[in-house]
Amino acid sequence: MPVSNSSIDTSNIVTISTNESVAAPTAAVWYLKRRWALPAGARAVPLSAWAVVTTAGSRTLVAIINNLGNLNLSTNVFTATNSVASPYHYSRLFGVVTTVMSATADTITPTYTDELGNSQATAGVAFASASPVGNAYEFALVAAAGPQLDSGVRAVTNATDSAAPTGVVTFFGVNPLLETIGVASAVDFAVLGAGQLNTNEEIAIFQVQAATTAQQRGAGVTLALR
């Protein structure tokens, strides 16, 4: 919900950031670079977010995320975790490798509850063989009418996979704070100062680049704790 500037305690600031020479685990695949969980009982207001890259076209996503469930690939057993109630929802759905996958390619298909409470199954997404921890794949939401997609995800209710590698994939609802395509050596900056992280939500920084070659890049988000 929106938060007025008068309610922000600017004396209690935290910043989550990364600034280093980064080699991507897998070319052209999102990876989770930073993840910060909100302390129990706390609230946080995102104030600003920024990103900079040395190689043009290296995308960065700074976002609020929520763990909606986990799929054990070896047993094909899904365990639901968090969910949110209407009208709140997440605009995007990612699957992140949280236990390294064995050398078997796998197609993963989650079923989710959309913003209107309908049950929907995504198109399956192929996860590369031996995907390392942190690799992240986005699931396209289902088309509700013609080219119009669902607006969001409130819960993940099930997930299946096509093979039986070892590993675990965690499904995250994602609400972006800043997403940038990456102009070389130019800082992308967003002033936020509204909304807040709620129970079970986390801050995440995702990155992707066309090649695995290391390059200098940075990103961050500043929050006021309440």
N, C-alpha and C positions, 0 to 999 in steps of 0.2 A: 504494500500500500504506500502511497506517497507520504513522505515525511517532510515537514517544514524545516527550513534551515535553522529556525530558532530552537529546534529539538536536537540538533546535532552537537555533540560534545567534541569540539575540535581539539581538546586537550588530550583526548584518548584515541590516538591515531595508530593504525597498523598498516604496513605496506607488504604486499606479497609480490615478489618480483623475481626475474631471472635476467642475467646479463652475462653472456659467455659465448665462447666459440662452440657451436653445436653441430654435431654430425647426426643426421636423422637416422633412426634405426632402420627405416624402410623408405625408399623413395616414393614420393607422391601419396603418402598415407599419413593422416593425422597422428600425432603422438601427444600424450599427456605429459607436459613438462613440469607443471607445478599443481599441487592440490593442497588446499588448506581448509580444515574443518572448523566451523564456528564453535567456540567453547560452549559447553552446556549452560543453558540459561541466559546466554548473551544474545544480543541483537547487533547487527552491523549495517551501516548505511554506506554503500559504495559512493565515493566522492569523485574519483577520476580514474581513468585507465589510459594506458599508453603502450605503444609498440614501435620498434625500429628494427630494420634489417639492412644488411649490406648488399644482399642480392635481391634484385627486383623480383616480384612475384612469389615471394616466400610468405605464405599467409600465417596470420596469428589470430587466435580467437581467445578473448578473455570473457569468462562466463560464470554465472551461477549454476551449479549443478546439484543434483540430488540422486543418490543411489536408489534405483527403483527395483533392483533384483539382480540375481546372479544365476548363471547357467554353468553347471559342471559338465564339461564336454565329454568326459570319459563315461559318465553315467547317463547323460542326457536328462539330468534332473534340474528343474528350475526352482529357485526359492525366491519368492517375492519379499521385498523389504519395505521401502517407504512408498507412500502415495500422497496425493494432495486432493483436496475437495474443490468442487466448482465454487466460484468461477476461476480459481487459480489453475494454471497448467504450465507446462514447459513447451516451448515452440519447436524444439528439436530433440531427437533421440539418438544417442551414441552408444555403441558397444565398445568397451575398453577391455583389452586383455589384462587381467590382474594376476593370473598365474600363467607362466609361459606355455605356449602350445607346443605339442610334439610335431614331428615332421609329417603332418597330414593336412592337406587343404580341407576347408570345412565351410559349408554354407549355413548361415545362422538366420533363423526367422523368428522374431518376437511377435507376440500378440499384445496389444495395448488397449487401454481405455482412452478414448479421445476426449476432447473438451466438452462434448455433449453427453458423455456417458456411454457411447457406443463402443462395442468391442470390434477391434480392427486388427488384421494381420498384415504386416508389412511384406513387401517383396524381400526374398532372401538376399543376403549380402555375403559374398565370398570373402572369407578371412584367409590370408596367405598361410601356406605351410610354415610351421615353426615361427609364428608371429611372436615377437618378444613382448614382455610386460610393457604396457604403455601405449602400444599400437591401438588406434581408435578408428572405428569405421562408423559412418553415419547411415542411419536407416531413413529412407524417404517415407514420409507419412502418406497415408492412403488418400487417393483422390475421392473427395466427397461428391463432386458434381463436375463432370467434364474435366478440365485441367485444374480445377480448384482443389487444393489439398486440405486435409484437416488442419485446424489452427494449432492443435496442441495435444499433449500427452499428459494424462493425470496419473496413470499407473501402468506398469507392465505386469500382465497377468500370467503369461506363459512364454516359453521360448523353446525351440527345438533346433537340432543341428543335423546335418546330413551324413556326417561321418562319426568317428569315435576317437578323436585325438585326446590326449590328456590336456588339461588346462582349464581355466575359468575365465568367463567373459562376464563383466559387470555392465549393466545397462544404466545409463545416466540420462535423466531429463536435463535439458540444457536451455538456459535462457541467456543469450549473448548480452554482454555489456559493451564490447568493442570487437568488431571483426574488420580486419584490414587485409588487402591484397598484397601490400608491401611495396612501396616506392623506395628505391635504394637510397639509404643514408638520409631519410626524411622521417621525422617523428610524427606518428599518428597519435592524436590526443583527443580524448572525449571527457567533457565535464559532465558528471552524473548528478550526485547529490539528491537523489530521490529514490524511493523504494528501500527495501531492506532485505537482508538475508533472514530466513525463517528457520524454524527447528529442522534439523537434519541437513540443511543446505551447506554447500561448500563453495569456495572460490577455486576456479581452475584456469590454467593457461595451457591452451593447445597450440601446437605449431605443426606446420607441414612445409616441405620444400621439395623441389623437383628432383634433386639428386641427394645422395647421402653425404656428399662432400661437406666437411665442416665449414661453417660460416659464422661470423659474429652477428649475434642478434639479441635483442632484449625485449622485455615486456613487463608490465606490472599493473597493479591496481591498488589504490589507497582507500581505506575504509575508516569510518568513525565507529568505534564500539559504543554501545548504549547500555 
